Amino acid sequence: MLDFLNPILNRHPERVKANVEIYTWQTCPFCIRAKLLLWWKGVKFTEYKIDSDETARANMAERANGRRSVPQVFINNQHIGGCDDLYAMDTKGQLDALLVQAAA
């Protein structure tokens, strides 16, 4: 329906080579905000919806150095952190550099 916006919104999706994973809850506003930033940048990411799944949350926490809050973002298996961490990286100009790196 809004396909005419794709060239504007997905600025350089062909440059994004990183493997991006995000753990979320469906109604979490921080999760939604983090996914919007990734979407805005044209990132195709793997989303793990862990609502009420304590086993999945424990697996996420193990990967995220004990952090149990959502979202938790990983780029090329590197733990980035949560929504605020993702936006801080973007503000500092560090996020784009990670997104163009192919997964090893």
Order of alpha helices (4+ residues) and beta strands (2+ residues): alpha-beta-alpha-beta-alpha-beta-beta-alpha-alpha
